[in-house]
Amino acid sequence: MSQLISTPMSEKERVAVPQYLIISLLTIFAIGPQYFSNLAYTINQVIIQNGLDMSTNDLQLPSTLSNLAFALGVPFGPVLARRFGLKAHYLTMVFIFLCGSLINAVSTDVAALTIGKVIQGLSAGTLFLAILPVSLRSFPNKIRNTFLFMVITGLFGASAVGAYFGAVSLSLDAWRWLYVLNVASAVLCLAVGYYGLPKSEEHHGEHEPLDKTGVFLFVLTMISLVIPLCNLMQKGFTSYEVWPFLAVAVILAVLFVIVDLRAKTPLVPFRTLKAPKPISGTIMAIASHAVLIFAIAGITGFLKNNVSLSPSYLSHFFLWFFVGILITAILKTLLYDRLGAGVLGFIGSLAIIYVCLSWRNLVPTVTLPKLYFQAACLGGGVSMALVSGALGTALAGDIHKASMRSTTLHTMRNIVGAVLSPLLGWYLSRQNTMNYEQIRSHLGEFDTETKLELAQMTRKLMGSGMTAAQAQSTASYELIANTKRAAILGAYHHLFTMMLVLAVIILLASIGKIVTGKGFSLVQKPKKPLALPGPKERVTAESHS
């Protein structure tokens, strides 16, 4: 990992296809399918619930445990790659991911689906930091900035494509074929990886072993999060199946950080983020990840509950989300070395702030072209800020510790994401209930305005040919439905307000990144050779001697 800005791959290991293209393909199709399936599951939960006869409470289990498994695997990826060699580690984990995808494709109940997604998450997590730095190193120096195009379109783009295909699966009322695509990607990685990955140059057996206490505490912390996060949506924070376990998880997490700060060979080297430059980049990346989670949950719920659209329009929304990511990938490739992570993160945060300000007052009558434009702004802004923060953190300081900073950042980022998703589900459910009760109390039995509105709706329905009893019943039903929609809309408005706070945090962190400097560039300028002394200089030197 210390050769982050050097170009590896000996002449013997080169093949007809450029090595960086092979590694890029292996990176995208190994990690991307995890993001693809996660976002697809977020969109098409309804048809999976109906297909597997799942309860509403079961819906959170597969995604929550998969995200925790991914976060658990992230810091172990580089360790396993050093221990067993990149090729053996990569092929093993891809095969495990293939097994998880097959389980998902043929699952008949929530238990099988959860097991499959946990296997997918754990294997993809251990691949993340094992293959991604290798992908960066494989790019020749002159075109190393094109790595950004690959990582943004391939990994961020996988999330957008997953959401798009999730919407398509809603239209088709079928979901198993999405996991068949995961199977196909894994088979492709096994075939190309077997022939295209270089043989392990070294087995790092001479490296000092990890601090076992830190490893134990980290694993125990992640396990202690399982019970409270899986029960939070249904039982809330006050349940004895939630808050005691969360308290234990917090205590274990604090002990883990203390132990790893003191350890000689920590699992997650927190001390590499002590300087202002990597701290600002870390805040940018983590806050951007949180914005993405908030935005996908909020806008998907809004479009499903408050706007009567067919799933095809939902797929159009995420297609424009991908367009924004693609535009950002091009701009970032061209401008990262010139402007730096701070300036680009600042631009991305402005795009996010614009979207948040617009969505705080979102109404069901919003026009689709405006929503599509905002989807592109969101996709571009979030990918710009997150990748700027992540890369700016890695390249902020001693280049030999770049991989250590990346390990710390991405471990923290994925843990925050894994915890935030169920918290967000609980918050939206609670806020929706509170808003509904508040509106319903306003529309009480003796509310004059409510009686007048109900009477007007009844007369209108009677004019269309209904009997008085039918019209009154229908009017009451529509009034309750409108009340529920208003409650849900209010919950999403609160969510978008929290998004705005996160966007401002990204803005401030980007300014901090600008102030602390750009850090290393991706494309390194070749060093000028030392000029040899001319004849006159040699004569002068000899006369002095």
C-alpha positions as CSV (number, residue, x, y, z in Angstrom):
1,M,0.0,0.0,0.0
2,S,3.0,2.3,0.4
3,Q,3.3,2.5,-3.4
4,L,0.0,4.3,-3.9
5,I,1.4,6.7,-6.4
6,S,3.8,4.3,-8.1
7,T,3.0,2.1,-11.1
8,P,3.3,-1.6,-10.4
9,M,3.0,-4.6,-12.6
10,S,6.2,-6.0,-14.1
11,E,6.6,-6.5,-17.8
12,K,6.1,-10.3,-17.4
13,E,2.6,-9.7,-15.9
14,R,1.4,-7.5,-18.8
15,V,-1.2,-8.9,-21.2
16,A,-2.5,-7.7,-24.5
17,V,-5.3,-5.8,-22.7
18,P,-3.9,-2.9,-20.5
19,Q,-3.6,-4.1,-16.9
20,Y,-5.5,-1.0,-15.6
21,L,-8.6,-1.9,-17.7
22,I,-8.6,-5.5,-16.3
23,I,-8.2,-4.3,-12.7
24,S,-10.9,-1.7,-13.3
25,L,-13.3,-4.3,-14.6
26,L,-12.6,-6.6,-11.7
27,T,-13.1,-3.7,-9.2
28,I,-16.4,-2.5,-10.7
29,F,-18.0,-6.0,-11.1
30,A,-16.8,-7.2,-7.6
31,I,-17.9,-4.2,-5.5
32,G,-20.5,-2.6,-7.7
33,P,-23.1,-5.5,-7.5
34,Q,-23.3,-5.0,-3.7
35,Y,-24.3,-1.3,-4.2
36,F,-26.6,-2.4,-7.1
37,S,-28.5,-5.0,-5.0
38,N,-28.7,-2.7,-2.0
39,L,-30.4,0.1,-3.9
40,A,-32.6,-2.2,-5.9
41,Y,-33.8,-3.8,-2.6
42,T,-34.6,-0.3,-1.3
43,I,-36.8,0.4,-4.3
44,N,-38.6,-2.9,-4.8
45,Q,-39.2,-4.1,-1.2
46,V,-42.9,-4.3,-1.8
47,I,-42.7,-7.1,-4.5
48,I,-40.2,-9.0,-2.4
49,Q,-42.4,-8.7,0.6
50,N,-45.4,-10.1,-1.4
51,G,-43.3,-12.8,-3.1
52,L,-41.8,-14.2,0.2
53,D,-44.9,-13.4,2.3
54,M,-42.8,-11.2,4.6
55,S,-44.2,-9.0,7.3
56,T,-43.5,-5.2,7.3
57,N,-41.1,-5.8,10.3
58,D,-39.1,-8.4,8.2
59,L,-38.3,-5.9,5.5
60,Q,-35.5,-4.2,7.5
61,L,-33.6,-7.5,8.4
62,P,-31.9,-8.3,5.1
63,S,-30.7,-4.7,4.4
64,T,-29.7,-3.9,8.0
65,L,-27.6,-7.1,8.4
66,S,-26.1,-6.8,4.9
67,N,-24.9,-3.3,5.7
68,L,-23.5,-4.3,9.0
69,A,-21.7,-7.3,7.4
70,F,-20.2,-5.0,4.7
71,A,-18.9,-2.5,7.4
72,L,-17.5,-5.4,9.4
73,G,-15.5,-6.7,6.3
74,V,-14.0,-3.4,5.2
75,P,-11.0,-3.1,7.6
76,F,-10.2,-6.8,7.2
77,G,-9.8,-6.6,3.4
78,P,-6.3,-5.3,3.2
79,V,-5.2,-7.7,6.1
80,L,-6.5,-10.8,4.3
81,A,-5.0,-9.6,0.9
82,R,-1.6,-9.2,2.6
83,R,-1.9,-12.6,4.4
84,F,-3.0,-14.7,1.5
85,G,-2.1,-12.7,-1.6
86,L,-4.4,-10.5,-3.7
87,K,-5.4,-13.1,-6.2
88,A,-6.3,-15.8,-3.8
89,H,-8.2,-13.4,-1.6
90,Y,-10.1,-11.9,-4.5
91,L,-11.1,-15.1,-6.1
92,T,-12.2,-16.6,-2.8
93,M,-14.4,-13.6,-1.8
94,V,-15.9,-13.4,-5.3
95,F,-16.8,-17.1,-5.1
96,I,-18.4,-16.5,-1.6
97,F,-20.4,-13.5,-3.1
98,L,-21.5,-15.8,-5.9
99,C,-22.9,-18.3,-3.3
100,G,-24.7,-15.5,-1.5
101,S,-26.2,-14.3,-4.8
102,L,-27.4,-17.9,-5.6
103,I,-29.1,-18.1,-2.2
104,N,-30.9,-14.9,-2.8
105,A,-32.0,-15.9,-6.3
106,V,-33.7,-19.1,-5.0
107,S,-34.7,-17.9,-1.5
108,T,-38.2,-18.8,-0.4
109,D,-38.4,-17.0,2.9
110,V,-36.9,-14.0,4.8
111,A,-34.3,-16.2,6.6
112,A,-32.8,-17.4,3.3
113,L,-32.8,-13.9,1.8
114,T,-31.1,-12.5,4.9
115,I,-28.4,-15.2,4.9
116,G,-27.7,-14.5,1.3
117,K,-27.5,-10.8,1.7
118,V,-25.2,-11.1,4.7
119,I,-22.9,-13.3,2.7
120,Q,-22.9,-10.8,-0.1
121,G,-22.2,-7.9,2.3
122,L,-19.4,-9.6,4.1
123,S,-17.6,-10.8,1.0
124,A,-18.0,-7.4,-0.8
125,G,-16.8,-5.6,2.3
126,T,-13.5,-7.5,2.4
127,L,-13.0,-6.9,-1.3
128,F,-13.5,-3.1,-1.1
129,L,-10.1,-2.0,0.2
130,A,-8.3,-5.0,-1.1
131,I,-8.9,-4.3,-4.8
132,L,-9.6,-0.5,-4.9
133,P,-6.1,0.7,-4.1
134,V,-4.7,-1.9,-6.5
135,S,-7.0,-0.4,-9.2
136,L,-5.5,3.1,-8.5
137,R,-1.9,1.9,-8.6
138,S,-2.6,0.0,-11.9
139,F,-3.3,3.3,-13.8
140,P,-0.2,4.7,-15.5
141,N,0.9,8.0,-14.1
142,K,-0.1,10.0,-17.2
143,I,-3.7,8.9,-17.1
144,R,-4.1,8.2,-13.4
145,N,-6.8,10.9,-13.2
146,T,-9.1,8.6,-15.3
147,F,-9.2,6.4,-12.2
148,L,-11.8,8.9,-10.9
149,F,-14.0,8.4,-13.9
150,M,-13.9,4.6,-13.3
151,V,-14.6,4.8,-9.6
152,I,-17.4,7.3,-9.9
153,T,-19.3,5.8,-12.8
154,G,-18.5,2.2,-11.8
155,L,-19.2,2.3,-8.1
156,F,-21.4,5.4,-7.6
157,G,-23.1,4.6,-10.9
158,A,-23.8,1.1,-9.6
159,S,-26.0,2.6,-6.9
160,A,-27.9,4.6,-9.5
161,V,-28.2,1.6,-11.8
162,G,-29.4,-0.5,-9.0
163,A,-32.1,2.0,-8.1
164,Y,-33.1,2.2,-11.8
165,F,-33.4,-1.6,-12.1
166,G,-35.3,-1.8,-8.8
167,A,-37.9,0.5,-10.4
168,V,-37.9,-1.6,-13.5
169,S,-38.5,-4.7,-11.4
170,L,-41.5,-3.0,-9.9
171,S,-43.0,-2.6,-13.4
172,L,-42.3,-6.2,-14.2
173,D,-43.5,-7.4,-10.7
174,A,-40.4,-9.7,-10.6
175,W,-37.2,-9.4,-8.5
176,R,-35.2,-12.7,-8.6
177,W,-33.6,-11.8,-12.0
178,L,-31.7,-8.9,-10.2
179,Y,-29.8,-11.5,-8.2
180,V,-29.2,-13.5,-11.3
181,L,-27.4,-10.4,-12.6
182,N,-25.3,-10.6,-9.4
183,V,-24.5,-14.2,-10.2
184,A,-23.4,-13.2,-13.8
185,S,-21.1,-10.5,-12.5
186,A,-19.5,-12.9,-10.0
187,V,-18.9,-15.5,-12.7
188,L,-17.3,-12.8,-15.0
189,C,-15.0,-11.7,-12.1
190,L,-13.9,-15.3,-11.5
191,A,-13.1,-15.9,-15.1
192,V,-11.3,-12.6,-15.7
193,G,-9.7,-12.6,-12.3
194,Y,-8.2,-16.1,-12.7
195,Y,-6.4,-15.2,-15.9
196,G,-6.0,-11.4,-15.5
197,L,-4.9,-10.9,-11.9
198,P,-1.2,-11.0,-11.4
199,K,0.1,-13.8,-9.3
200,S,0.8,-12.7,-5.7
201,E,4.1,-11.0,-5.7
202,E,4.6,-11.6,-2.0
203,H,3.1,-13.2,1.1
204,H,3.4,-10.7,3.8
205,G,4.0,-13.2,6.6
206,E,6.8,-11.0,8.0
207,H,4.3,-8.3,8.9
208,E,3.5,-7.9,12.6
209,P,0.2,-9.4,13.5
210,L,-2.8,-7.2,14.3
211,D,-3.6,-6.2,17.8
212,K,-5.9,-9.1,18.8
213,T,-7.7,-7.0,21.5
214,G,-8.7,-4.4,19.0
215,V,-10.0,-7.1,16.5
216,F,-12.0,-8.7,19.3
217,L,-13.6,-5.5,20.4
218,F,-14.4,-4.4,16.8
219,V,-16.1,-7.7,16.0
220,L,-18.0,-7.6,19.3
221,T,-19.1,-4.0,18.7
222,M,-20.6,-5.0,15.3
223,I,-22.3,-8.0,16.7
224,S,-23.8,-6.0,19.6
225,L,-25.5,-3.7,17.0
226,V,-27.4,-6.5,15.4
227,I,-30.2,-6.9,18.0
228,P,-31.0,-3.2,18.6
229,L,-30.9,-2.1,14.9
230,C,-33.2,-5.0,13.9
231,N,-35.7,-4.2,16.7
232,L,-35.6,-0.5,16.5
233,M,-38.2,0.0,13.8
234,Q,-40.8,-2.1,15.5
235,K,-40.1,-1.4,19.2
236,G,-38.4,2.0,19.4
237,F,-35.6,3.2,21.7
238,T,-37.4,2.6,24.9
239,S,-37.6,-1.2,24.4
240,Y,-35.3,-3.4,26.5
241,E,-34.3,-5.1,23.3
242,V,-32.9,-1.8,21.9
243,W,-31.4,0.7,24.3
244,P,-29.3,-1.7,26.6
245,F,-27.7,-3.2,23.5
246,L,-27.0,0.2,22.0
247,A,-25.5,1.3,25.3
248,V,-23.2,-1.8,25.2
249,A,-22.3,-1.1,21.6
250,V,-21.3,2.5,22.4
251,I,-19.2,1.4,25.3
252,L,-17.5,-1.3,23.2
253,A,-16.9,1.2,20.4
254,V,-15.2,3.7,22.8
255,L,-13.0,0.9,24.2
256,F,-12.1,-0.2,20.6
257,V,-11.0,3.3,19.6
258,I,-8.9,3.7,22.8
259,V,-7.2,0.3,22.2
260,D,-6.5,1.0,18.6
261,L,-5.1,4.4,19.3
262,R,-2.5,2.8,21.6
263,A,-1.9,-0.4,19.5
264,K,1.3,-0.8,17.5
265,T,-0.5,-2.5,14.6
266,P,-4.2,-1.4,14.9
267,L,-7.0,-2.8,12.8
268,V,-8.3,0.7,12.2
269,P,-5.5,3.2,12.5
270,F,-7.5,6.2,13.9
271,R,-4.3,8.2,14.7
272,T,-3.7,8.7,11.0
273,L,-6.6,11.2,10.9
274,K,-5.4,13.5,13.6
275,A,-4.3,16.3,11.3
276,P,-6.9,19.0,10.1
277,K,-6.4,18.0,6.4
278,P,-7.6,14.4,6.6
279,I,-10.2,15.3,9.2
280,S,-11.9,17.8,6.8
281,G,-11.9,15.2,4.1
282,T,-13.4,12.5,6.4
283,I,-16.2,14.8,7.4
284,M,-16.9,15.5,3.7
285,A,-17.1,11.8,2.9
286,I,-19.2,10.7,5.9
287,A,-21.7,13.6,5.6
288,S,-22.1,13.0,1.9
289,H,-22.8,9.3,2.5
290,A,-25.4,10.3,5.0
291,V,-27.0,12.7,2.5
292,L,-27.2,9.9,0.0
293,I,-29.0,7.6,2.4
294,F,-31.4,10.4,3.4
295,A,-32.1,11.5,-0.2
296,I,-32.8,8.0,-1.5
297,A,-35.1,7.2,1.4
298,G,-36.9,10.5,1.2
299,I,-37.4,11.0,-2.5
300,T,-38.4,7.3,-3.0
301,G,-41.0,7.5,-0.2
302,F,-42.3,10.8,-1.6
303,L,-42.7,9.5,-5.1
304,K,-44.4,6.3,-3.9
305,N,-46.7,7.9,-1.3
306,N,-47.4,11.4,-2.5
307,V,-47.2,11.3,-6.2
308,S,-49.4,8.9,-8.2
309,L,-46.8,7.8,-10.7
310,S,-46.1,4.5,-12.4
311,P,-42.8,2.7,-11.6
312,S,-41.5,3.8,-15.1
313,Y,-41.4,7.4,-13.9
314,L,-39.4,6.3,-10.8
315,S,-36.9,4.6,-13.1
316,H,-36.6,7.9,-15.1
317,F,-35.8,9.7,-11.9
318,F,-32.9,7.4,-11.2
319,L,-31.7,7.5,-14.8
320,W,-31.3,11.3,-14.4
321,F,-29.6,10.6,-11.1
322,F,-27.0,8.5,-13.0
323,V,-26.7,11.3,-15.6
324,G,-25.6,13.7,-12.8
325,I,-23.0,11.1,-11.6
326,L,-21.7,10.8,-15.1
327,I,-21.3,14.5,-15.5
328,T,-19.4,14.7,-12.2
329,A,-17.1,11.8,-13.2
330,I,-16.1,13.8,-16.3
331,L,-15.6,17.0,-14.5
332,K,-13.7,15.4,-11.6
333,T,-11.4,13.6,-14.0
334,L,-10.5,16.9,-15.7
335,L,-10.4,19.2,-12.7
336,Y,-9.3,17.2,-9.6
337,D,-5.5,17.9,-9.9
338,R,-6.2,21.6,-10.9
339,L,-8.7,22.5,-8.3
340,G,-8.2,20.0,-5.5
341,A,-10.7,18.1,-3.3
342,G,-11.8,21.2,-1.3
343,V,-12.9,23.3,-4.3
344,L,-14.7,20.4,-5.9
345,G,-16.4,19.4,-2.6
346,F,-17.5,23.0,-2.2
347,I,-19.1,22.9,-5.7
348,G,-20.8,19.6,-4.9
349,S,-22.1,20.9,-1.6
350,L,-23.8,23.9,-3.3
351,A,-25.6,21.5,-5.6
352,I,-26.8,19.5,-2.6
353,I,-27.9,22.6,-0.8
354,Y,-30.0,23.7,-3.8
355,V,-31.8,20.3,-3.9
356,C,-32.4,20.4,-0.1
357,L,-33.8,23.9,-0.2
358,S,-36.2,22.9,-3.0
359,W,-37.2,19.6,-1.4
360,R,-38.0,21.2,2.0
361,N,-41.1,22.6,0.3
362,L,-41.8,19.7,-2.0
363,V,-45.5,19.3,-3.0
364,P,-47.3,16.5,-4.9
365,T,-47.9,19.0,-7.8
366,V,-44.1,19.3,-8.5
367,T,-43.4,18.9,-12.2
368,L,-41.4,15.9,-13.4
369,P,-38.8,17.9,-15.4
370,K,-37.9,19.9,-12.3
371,L,-37.6,16.6,-10.3
372,Y,-35.4,15.1,-13.0
373,F,-33.1,18.1,-13.0
374,Q,-32.8,18.0,-9.2
375,A,-32.1,14.3,-9.4
376,A,-29.1,15.0,-11.7
377,C,-28.0,17.8,-9.3
378,L,-28.2,15.4,-6.3
379,G,-26.3,12.6,-8.0
380,G,-23.6,15.0,-9.2
381,G,-23.3,16.9,-5.9
382,V,-23.1,13.8,-3.6
383,S,-20.6,11.9,-5.8
384,M,-18.5,15.1,-6.2
385,A,-18.4,15.7,-2.4
386,L,-18.0,12.1,-1.3
387,V,-15.2,11.1,-3.7
388,S,-13.4,14.4,-3.1
389,G,-13.5,13.8,0.6
390,A,-12.4,10.2,0.4
391,L,-9.5,10.8,-2.1
392,G,-8.6,14.1,-0.3
393,T,-8.2,12.2,2.9
394,A,-6.1,9.4,1.4
395,L,-3.7,11.9,-0.2
396,A,-3.5,14.3,2.7
397,G,-0.1,13.8,4.2
398,D,2.5,11.0,4.2
399,I,1.8,9.1,1.1
400,H,3.0,5.9,2.7
401,K,0.1,6.1,5.1
402,A,-2.5,6.7,2.5
403,S,-4.0,3.2,2.7
404,M,-4.2,3.5,6.5
405,R,-6.1,6.7,6.2
406,S,-8.4,5.1,3.7
407,T,-9.0,2.2,5.9
408,T,-10.0,4.4,8.8
409,L,-12.3,6.7,6.7
410,H,-14.1,3.9,4.9
411,T,-14.6,1.8,8.0
412,M,-16.2,4.8,9.8
413,R,-18.2,5.8,6.8
414,N,-19.7,2.3,6.3
415,I,-20.5,1.9,10.0
416,V,-22.3,5.2,10.0
417,G,-24.3,4.2,6.9
418,A,-25.2,0.8,8.5
419,V,-26.5,2.4,11.7
420,L,-28.1,5.4,10.0
421,S,-30.5,3.4,7.7
422,P,-32.5,1.7,10.5
423,L,-32.4,4.9,12.5
424,L,-33.9,6.7,9.5
425,G,-36.6,4.1,9.1
426,W,-37.6,4.5,12.8
427,Y,-37.5,8.3,12.6
428,L,-39.8,8.4,9.5
429,S,-42.2,6.0,11.0
430,R,-42.4,7.9,14.3
431,Q,-42.6,11.3,12.6
432,N,-45.3,10.0,10.3
433,T,-47.4,8.8,13.2
434,M,-47.0,12.0,15.2
435,N,-47.9,14.1,12.2
436,Y,-51.0,11.9,11.5
437,E,-52.2,12.2,15.0
438,Q,-51.7,15.9,15.0
439,I,-53.6,16.4,11.8
440,R,-56.3,14.0,12.8
441,S,-56.8,15.9,16.1
442,H,-57.2,19.0,14.0
443,L,-59.8,17.3,11.8
444,G,-61.8,16.3,14.8
445,E,-65.5,15.3,15.1
446,F,-66.5,18.9,15.9
447,D,-64.2,20.7,13.5
448,T,-66.4,23.0,11.4
449,E,-63.8,23.2,8.6
450,T,-63.6,19.4,8.4
451,K,-67.4,19.1,8.3
452,L,-67.6,21.7,5.5
453,E,-64.9,19.9,3.5
454,L,-66.5,16.6,4.0
455,A,-69.9,17.9,2.9
456,Q,-68.4,19.5,-0.3
457,M,-66.7,16.2,-1.2
458,T,-70.0,14.3,-0.6
459,R,-72.0,16.6,-2.8
460,K,-69.4,16.4,-5.6
461,L,-69.5,12.6,-5.5
462,M,-73.3,12.5,-5.4
463,G,-73.3,14.7,-8.5
464,S,-71.3,11.9,-10.2
465,G,-74.2,9.4,-9.6
466,M,-73.4,8.0,-6.2
467,T,-76.0,7.5,-3.5
468,A,-75.8,9.7,-0.4
469,A,-74.5,6.8,1.7
470,Q,-71.9,5.8,-0.9
471,A,-70.8,9.4,-1.4
472,Q,-70.3,10.0,2.3
473,S,-68.4,6.8,2.8
474,T,-66.1,7.6,-0.2
475,A,-65.6,11.2,1.0
476,S,-64.6,10.0,4.5
477,Y,-62.1,7.5,3.0
478,E,-60.6,10.1,0.7
479,L,-60.3,12.6,3.6
480,I,-58.5,10.0,5.7
481,A,-56.2,9.1,2.8
482,N,-55.4,12.8,2.3
483,T,-54.7,13.1,6.0
484,K,-52.2,10.2,5.8
485,R,-50.5,11.7,2.7
486,A,-50.2,15.0,4.4
487,A,-48.6,13.3,7.5
488,I,-46.1,11.4,5.3
489,L,-45.3,14.6,3.4
490,G,-44.6,16.4,6.7
491,A,-42.2,13.7,7.8
492,Y,-40.3,13.9,4.5
493,H,-40.1,17.7,4.8
494,H,-38.4,17.2,8.2
495,L,-36.0,14.7,6.6
496,F,-35.0,17.1,3.9
497,T,-34.4,19.8,6.5
498,M,-31.9,17.4,8.2
499,M,-30.3,16.8,4.7
500,L,-29.8,20.6,4.5
501,V,-27.9,20.6,7.8
502,L,-25.7,17.8,6.5
503,A,-25.1,19.8,3.2
504,V,-24.0,22.8,5.2
505,I,-21.6,20.6,7.2
506,I,-20.2,19.4,3.8
507,L,-19.8,23.0,2.7
508,L,-17.9,23.9,5.9
509,A,-15.7,20.8,5.7
510,S,-14.9,21.7,2.1
511,I,-13.8,25.2,3.1
512,G,-11.6,23.6,5.7
513,K,-10.1,21.4,3.0
514,I,-9.4,24.4,0.8
515,V,-7.7,26.2,3.7
516,T,-5.5,23.2,4.6
517,G,-4.3,22.7,1.0
518,K,-4.9,20.4,-1.9
519,G,-2.6,17.6,-0.9
520,F,-1.0,15.2,-3.4
521,S,-2.1,15.2,-7.0
522,L,-3.1,12.0,-8.8
523,V,-0.8,12.6,-11.8
524,Q,2.7,13.2,-10.6
525,K,5.0,15.6,-12.5
526,P,8.2,13.9,-13.6
527,K,11.3,15.0,-11.8
528,K,13.7,17.1,-13.9
529,P,17.1,15.5,-14.3
530,L,20.0,17.4,-12.6
531,A,21.8,19.6,-15.1
532,L,25.5,18.6,-15.6
533,P,28.0,21.5,-15.3
534,G,29.2,23.1,-18.5
535,P,32.8,23.5,-19.6
536,K,33.2,26.9,-18.0
537,E,31.8,25.7,-14.7
538,R,34.2,22.7,-14.7
539,V,37.2,24.9,-15.4
540,T,36.2,27.3,-12.6
541,A,35.7,24.4,-10.2
542,E,39.1,22.9,-11.1
543,S,40.9,26.3,-10.6
544,H,39.3,26.6,-7.2
545,S,40.4,23.1,-6.3
